[in-house]
């Protein structure tokens, strides 16, 4: 167990819908990262938050957004879902040395 | 931006043999190079990492080497065992420091045959 939690574990929804994925970092970690993993794209960095502020942005679609709350948990919002958004979504947090700890992931299936 | 190429994409070895996976990168400001092991449907797990001020690091059967001049780093697994079978990802953090975003290679599927 890495100490990073993610909910839900599985999510099945329809095209055009909106979902929210939740992540709680390890106690004391200020950074949260979101990654998307699909079969053909590997682990793609989406976005990073540090202590509530957006710090880095990757290949995140405009239909996706995220935020980090004062208690440091983070949410990734995915809207107008398409079939191609089906993937594993991982959240990670990092310690002061930069070591990343990944959560168990949320498997999103868009039908 | 950061880019990392990982080779090979698949690797099959006999139990007891060594396995080597190599990654090359382009951004000379990269300073943190971790390796992750991911079993099917599970989270990526850190197995070893190296920072830019070190050339080699070893942890039991696993070692990582870094050549900053040539901009490549490699994972070495000796005395492979069937439980080493998994997908291995290299990654790097760029000029923003080790807490900056990690960019991952495409992964190597390692199969260790008993």
Interface residues (C-beta under 8 A of the other chain):
Chain A: X2 X31 X33 X35 X42 X43 X44 X45 X48 X50 X55 X56 X58 X90 X94 X96 X97 X98 X99 X100 X101 X102 X103 X104 X105
Chain B: X32 X34 X36 X42 X43 X44 X45 X46 X49 X89 X91 X93 X96 X97 X98 X99 X100 X101 X102 X103 X104 X105 X106 X107
